[in-house]
């Protein structure tokens, strides 16, 4: 039996959360086309006959740390490297980005296997364009493996999992075999609502929204959820609500459908919008909203 922790790191928007969801076989980390959608450290647990891989999804590492939220996400990503057995460095292109140098400096300080995962190969028309990049990557760092994949289509994920299982240490399971994440349903509910908001309002206010679950009452065949959406200005509140409540209604319907699939029960979902000025640039406000 093999078991251990596998950290997914990389720049924002390279597809780490999509990769995690496909590796685990269930959606536990929200996704959108906007960078920095992932804000928290999320575990995805995959148990097979060969062993148990515990994947640690992290926010994308980036250089902009002007706001408290950015600093929080960078700290979360960096601390995810502590105590893991393998690192998956996820990238989505065949050229190096200046953010990659930040990651390279981190990896040079740790003594654990690193697999370079080149994601989104389905978008490469000419696969030979990877060859110079692969040669350069081999010279930059002693990777334990380099695996091109398409997380979206599930291509080459078997090869990646085989690499991971070979590198994981021997040991018993850390979690029950039927558990797929360490996050409670209350947290997943907040994330699903935030995903629908981000996808709907990415251009208007991609980062000035947070979701807090005030009520999560589970009955025999119904779950009652009250979610509070925090924004920073009154104008943002109007955007989230929309004309005659159209945006909030659409977000609520989409979130409810996902929640019913996740929970296996009917869901009664109420959404409210409130203003908390400057919450994303306040360490205290972030902590109160669950960013720890």
N, C-alpha and C positions, 0 to 999 in steps of 0.2 A: 504493500500500500504506500502510495506517495501522497504527500500533502504539504501545502505551504501557501504563502502569500505572494501575489504577483501584482506589482504596481504598474498602472498605465500612466505614463507621463507624455507630455508633448506640448507643442504650441496650441493656442486656442483654435478651435474649429478644424482639427485634423481628423475628427471622427472617433475619438476615444470612447464616448458614450455609446455610439452606434456599435462599435466593436464589442464593448462589454455586453450589451443587450443580446447580440448574436452569439457570443460565446456561452452565455448563461442559458440562452433559449427563451428568455422572457424579458419584457421591458421593465427595467427597474431604474434606469437613469434617463432623464428627459433629454430630448434632442431638439435642435432647431438650426436654421442656417446662420444664426447670429453667433459670433464668437463669444466665449465666456458664458455660455448658457449654464454649464455646470458650475455650481458654487460650493458644493459640499463634498466631503470624502464619503464615497458610497461603496459598500462591499457587494460584490456579486459572487455567489457561491455555486460552483459547478462540481457535482459529485458523480463519478462514474466508477466502473469496476476497477479502473486503473488507479484511481486516487481522487483527491479533493483539491481543486485549485480555487483559491480565494482571491478574486480579482479586486483590486482597489482602484476605483475610478477617481480621478482628481480634476480640479479646475486646470485650465491651460496656463502654463507658465508664460509670463509676459513681462516686459520691461516697465510698463507704465504703472507706477505705484503711488500716484498722487493722492488717490482717495482711499479712505479706510477700507472700502470693499475690495479694491484691488490688492491692497496689502494683505488682507485676510485671505484672499484666494491664493496668492503666492505662498503664504505661510502654510496653508492647507496642502498645497501640492508638494512642497518641499518636505514636510513632516511625514508624508505618506511613504517616503523612501526609508523611513526608520523601521527596522525589524522585518523587512520583506526578504524573500528568498530569490526573487527574479524581478527584473525591471523590463517592461515592454516600452521602448521608446517609439512612439507612434508619430510618423510624419506622413505627409500627403503629396509630396512633390519630389522631383529629382534634382532639385537645387537646394543649397543650404540657405536658411534664413538667419538673420542676426540673432533671433531669439534662440536658435539652436545652440549658439555658443554658450548661453546661460545654462542650458541643460547639460551640455558637454562638460562644463566646469563642475557641475554637481556630480555627474557620474564618475568623474576622475577621482572623487574623494571617497567613493564607496568600493567595497571589494566583493561584489556579487555579480552573477551573470546578467548581461544585458542583451536582449534581442531587439534588433532594429526592425520595426514593422512598417513597411511602406504601404500605406493605405490608398484607396481610391484608384487602383490600377485599371479599373474599368473605364476611367476617363482618359487613359493614355492610348492614343491611336497607334503609336509606334512604340512597342514594348522595348525595342533596342535602345531607346533613349535612356533607359535605366542603367545601361552598362557602365558609362563613365561615372555615374553617381555611386554605383555599387563599389567600383574600384576605389573611389575617393573615400567612401565610408569605411572601407576595410583598412585604409591607411590612417584614418582619424582616430579610430577607437578599436580595441580588441573585442569586437562583438562575439557573443556566443552563438549567434545565428542572425541571418538577414532573411526576412520572409516578406515578399510582396503579397498583398491581399486586397480583396474588396470586401470590406465589412458590410456594406449595403447589400451586396448580392450573395455574400457568404462564400465567396471564392477563396480557396487556399486556407481556410480556417482550420481544416483538419491537419494540414502541415504545421500550422502554428501551434496547435494544441499538442501535437506529437513532440515538437521541440520543447514545449513547456514541461510536459510530463517527464521527459528525459532529464531535465535539469532540477526538478523539484526533489527535495530530500525525502528519504524514507520516513514514514511516520503515520500515526493514526489520524482520524478525522478530528478537526477542530469543532465542526458544527454537525448537527443531525443531517442525515442524507437528504431529507426533504426540504431543508431550509435553503432559500435562494438569496437572501439578503439579511443584513443586520438592522435595517431600518424598519421602524414600526409603520403600520398602515396609515397612521396619522401624518407622518412625514411624507409618505408617498402621495397622499391626497393633496397636500400643499404643493408638491412639486408638479403634479399633473395640472393643477389650476395655473401655476406659473408658466408651464410649457405652453398652454393654450393662449395665455396672454402674450407671451413672447412671440409666438408665431403670428398672432393677429396684429400686434402693435410694434413689431420690431423696428420700423422706421421712425415711429413717433417717440417712443420712450423705451429703448431696449433694456436699460439697466436701472431705472429708477422705480422698479416695482419689486415688492416682496409679498409673500403670502403667509399668513398665520392662521392656523386652524384653531378656532375658539371652541368648537363643539364637535365631538365625534362620538355619537351614541349608536351602538350597534344592537339591533334587535334581532328577532328570529329571522325575519325575511326582509328587513329594511335597515339601512344605515342613514342616520340623519347627520349631515355635516354643515356647519357654518364656517365659512372661510372669509377672513378679513384681508383685503388687498390694500397694502400700504403704498402710497405714492408720496412725492415730495412737495408738490404744488397743487393749488386748486385747479389750474388749467389741465394738469395731468389727470386729475380726478374726472373732469369732464370728458377727456379723451377715452378713459377706461370705460366709463358708463356708456358713451356714445349717444347719438340722437335718439331720444325716446327710449333709452336703455338698450339699443340694438346690439352694441358690442358686448355688454355684460351678459345679455341673454344668450348670444351665440357662444361665448366662452363657457358659460355655465352648461349649456347643452352638450358641447363637445367634451368637457371635463366629466360630466355625469356619465356619458356613454363609456368613457375609458375606465372610470371608477367602478361601474357596474361589472365590466369585464374583469377587472382586477379583484374585486371583492366577492364576486359571484352572487350578489344580492341587488335588489332595487336600491337606488340611492336618491335621497331627497337632499339637494344641494342648494344652499343659500349663499349668495355672494354680496359682500358689503365693501365699500371703498372709503378709506379714510386717509387724511393727510398727516404726515409726520415730517416736518421740514428738516432737510439735511440728514435723514437717517442713514444714507449710504456712505456718509463721510464722518460718522460718529462711532467710535469703538464701543461706547456704552449702548447706543441704540442697536448696533449689530448684535451685541451679546443678548440684549433683551428679546431680539427677534429670532434667537436660536442659532446665530452664526458663531459657533465656538469650535 
